[in-house]
Amino acid sequence: MPPAPSKADQLYDQGKALLKERKIDEAVKLFEQAIQENSRHVGSHESLAAVYFSRKDFAKAAEFFEKATKLDPRRIDPLINLGAVQNRMENYQAAAKTLRLAVSRDRKNPAAYYNLAIAQKGLHQPHLAVSAYKEVLKLDPKMIDALQNLANLYLDMGNIQQAQFHFHKALEIDPKFEKAQRGLERCHAVAEEKKKEHNPFGRLVNMEELANRTAEKKLRTLTPQERFDDRNAVHQLAKECEHSAIVLLNTLRDRVGPALTRLNHSLSQSEDPFMMLRESEALPREVATLERAHQDLRARIHSLREHEKTIRE
């Protein structure tokens, strides 16, 4: 027989029921009472954080999410939520630190990468934000907000082709998505403006303008944190490439090679037609597994090249 719920659990459950009835103030009182009964009641801390977030009291929301992360460090959700709140407070440095910790604990969580990308954009680190959004879309290709944000980021960076590509991807998911429609209109406007600036007969270089642009480029250097994050991103992508290559080689050695040997043996030495049929059907399955491993390796290499291209831009 399961143990009876504690007084704190009872108060928490009552508070959750009141939230469903939209009796917010009464629910808050019950969550606070639950914490008085048990100061380590994680659920009550998270619920209070969510209430304060909905009320746009981000400082209080951050306070309770941070307490929840300390009470149960194993759980990733309070950590991601803390980073999201810090983004809303425009405390991007703290948000990036929080969300890098979240990513290190769970590299398969798209919400962690999504919020990290927002923090990196806030820190004027567009190349790192691009990499983070790409991780989101690897894990959740249909996250329409990530496609939209990545497209906007590319547009801000002047990469119209990539911006259009991702706006179109968003519209494939939701053809009525107005933000993506407006984004494509902006892409068209920017492209038209660039065409007007282009003079097929050439024009004299404005030396003062050129000197200013050159000076700006010289002044733009990566911060130590940006260099650190970039090295980490490249290291992670390289590790993923290495892992995919190992999987490809192992598949070739352990599955396709033996399947070919068995098929050759059945055709040349066996008189059992069922064995021949079984082995002839097995080989295409193993080849398909090899092809999937090959595609995964190509995708990883493409991600690494795209990251390098983004850094150069």
N, C-alpha and C positions, 0 to 999 in steps of 0.2 A: 504494500500500500504506500503510495507516494506521500512524503511529508506534507503537512499542512503549510500553505503559503505564509510567509512572515507578514508582520504588520506592514512593513515597508512595501512588500509586493502587493498586498491588498490595496493600499493607498494608490500605488502606481497604476494598478489595473482600473481602479475607479476613475483616476485622472484621465487615462486613455479613453475610457468610455465617454467621459464628459467632453473630451476634444472632438469626438465624432459627432456629438450633439452641438458643437460649436460654443460650448460654455467655457470659454477660454480662461477667464479669471478664476472660476471655481476649480478648473483643472490645475492651474498654476499653484493654488493653495495646497492642493493634495500632493503635488510633486514636491513642494517645499516641505510638507509634513513628512513625506517618505524619506527625504534626505535627513531630516531631524531624527527619524527613527534609525536610519542607517546611512551614515555619511558617505559610504562607499557604494551606494545604489546607483549603478551606471545608467540604467534606463531612465531614471528620474532626471539625472543630469542632462542626458541627451534630449529628453522631451522638453525640458526648460530651454535648452539651447535652441531647439527648433521653434519654440513659441517666440522667443526673443528675436530670432532671425525673421520670422514672418512679420513681426512688428517693426522691423528695420532697426532694432537696437543691437547693432552688430557687435559693440563692445561687450555687452552681456552675453550674447550668443557665443562669442569667442571664448569668454571666460568659462562657460559651462562645457563647451566642446573640449577645451584644453584639460579641464578636470577629468572628463570622461576618458581622454587618451591616457592620462596618468593612472587612472583607476584600473584600466584594462588595456595594457600596451599591446596585447595580442591582436586586438580588433583594429581593422584598417579604416572602417567607415568614419569613426569620430575624427581621425587624423585628416582624412580627405575633406570632411566637412569644415574642420578648423581652417585648412588652407583656403577653402572656398570663401569663408567669411573674411579671412585676412585679405583676399582679393577684393571683396566688396568694400573693405575699409581702405583700399588702395595702399595697403602695407605689403607691397609686392616682394620686398626682400624677405620678410618673415614668411610670406606665403610660399615662396620658392623653396626656402629651407624646409618648411613643413612638408611640402609635397614631394621634394626629393627624397625625404625620409619615407614617405608613403610608397613611392615607386620602388625604393630599395627593398621594402618589405613585401611588395606584391607587384611584380613586373607584368602581370596579366590583367591589371585593373584599368580599364579605359578611363574611368572617372578621374583617377589620379593623374594620368597624363594630360587629360583635358584641362583640368584646373592648373596644372603646372604650366601648360602652354599659355594660359591667360596671364599667369604671373610673369613669365618670361617676356611676353609682349609688353606688359606694364613696365618691365625693367629695360625696355628698348633693346631686347635681344632677339630680333626677328628670326635669325637663323636657327636658334635653339627652339623657339616656339614652333617653327615649321617641323623640326624633327619630332617634337612632342606630339603635334597633331597627326603626323604620319603614324606614330605608334598607336594613337587612338584608333585610326582607321584600319590598321592591321588587325586590331582586336575586335573592332566593331565597325565594319565597312559602311553600315547604314546609319551611323550617327550623323544626322543631318546638320546639327549645329556645328560639329567639328568640320564638316565639309564647307559650310558657310564661312566659318571663321578663318579656315585655311585659305579659302579663295580670297577673302578680304585682305589677308596678310600678303598674299602674292601680289594683289593689286597695289597695295601700299608700297611694295618693293619694286613695282614697275614690271613684274613678270606677268604680262597680260594673258599670254597663252595658258600658263598654269592656272591663273585665276578663272579664265573661261572654262577650262576643263573641269574644275571643281564646282563651279556654279552649275554646270550642266549635270554633273553627278548628283548634286542636291536635287535638281529638278527631275531627275529620273526617279528619285524616291518619292517626291511630292511635286507633281507638275504645277500645283497652285501655290507653291512656296514663294510668297511675294518678295522676301528679302533676296532670294537668289535671282529672281527676275529683275529686280532693281540693280543688282550687282552686275548682271550681264549688260544692262543698259549703260552702267558706268564704264564697263570695259570698252563698249563700243564708242562711247564719248571720248575716252582717253586715247583709243586707237585713232580716231578721227583727228584729234588734236595733234597727235604725233605726225600724222600725214601732212597736216598743214605746215608744221614746222620744217618738214623735209623739203628742200629746194633742189629739184633735179639739175639745176644749172650751177649748183654750188653757191657758197657764200663765204665772205671773209670771216676769219675767226676773230671773235672778240677776245683779245689777249687778256684783258682785265678779268673778264668772266672766267676764262680758262685758268688763270692764275688762282682765282678764288676757289674754283672747284678742286684744283690740285691741292691747294692748302687744306681744304676740308677733308680730302681723302687722306692726307698725311696725318691730320689730327685724329682721325677715327681709328683708334686701336682698341683691341679687345682688352677688357678688364681682366684681372687675375681670375675672378670667378667665372667669366665667360670662357677663358682659356681652359679652366678646370672642367667646366661643364662640357665643352667641346671635346676635350680629351676623353672624358667619360663616355660621351655619345659615340665617338669613333671606336673606342675600345669595345663597347657593348655591341655595336654593329659588326665589328671584325670578329668578335667571339661567336656571334650568331652565324656569320658566314662560315667560320671554321666548323661549327657544329653541323651545319647543313651539308658541308662538303664531306664530313665524316659519315653522316647518314647515307649520302649518295654512294660513297665507296663501299660501305658495309652492305648496302642493299645489292650492289652489283656483285660483291664477293659472296655473300651469304644466301642470296635468294635467286638472283637471275642466273649466276654461274651454275649452281647446283641444278636449277630447273632445266637448263640447256643440257647438262650432262645426263640427267634422268631421261629427257626426251630422246637424246641420241642413243642411249642404251636401249630404250624400249623399241625404237625404230630399227636398230641394227641387230639386236639379240633376242628380244622378247617376241613370242608368238601370241601373247595375250592381247586381243584387240581392245579390251576394256582398259588395260594399262596404257596402251598407246593413246587412247582417247583421253584418259585422265591427265596424262602428262602433256598432251597437246593443248588441253584447256588450261592447265596450270601456268604454262609459260606466259600467255598474254596478261594474266593477272599480275605476275611478278614484274613484267615489263611496265605495266601501268603504275605499279608502286614505284619503280625506278623513275618514271616520267614525273610523278608527283614530287619525288625528292629533288629531281633536276629543276623543276619549276620553282620549288621553294628556295633552292640555292640561287637561282637567277634573280628572284625577288629580293633576296637579302643583298646581293651584290648591287642591284639597282638602287636599293635604299642607301647603301654606303656611297655610291656615286652621286646620288641626289644630295646627300648631306654635304659632300665635298663641294658640289656645284653651288649650294646655298651659301657655304662659308665664303667662297670666292666672290659671290655677288655682294 
